[in-house]
C-alpha cells in the first residue's frame, strides 16, 4: 500500500447475502483504510455515487 497510486474494487461473484464470495472485502478494505487511502473532498458514499455518475455519463457519450 505505501506505493499504491490508486485503489479499485472488483467483484467476481456474490453470495445470497450480497457479499463478494471470492474475495475477503472486509479484510481488504481494512488494509486500504489503515493505509490512509481515503478521499478528502467527498464522503465514501458520495465518492461512490460520484464515480457511478461519472461512469454512466461517459458510457452515455459513447
GIPELIN-V580566 format. One record per pair of residues at least 12 apart in sequence whose C-alpha atoms are under 8 Angstrom apart, sorted by sequence separation. I is the first residue (numbers start at 1). GAP is how many residues later the second one is. D is the distance in Angstrom with one decimal. If there is no record, write none. Layout:
i = {I/I}
gap = {GAP/GAP}
d = {D/D}
This chain:
i = {11/7/1/2/1}
gap = {12/25/31/33/34}
d = {7.8/8.0/7.3/7.2/6.4}
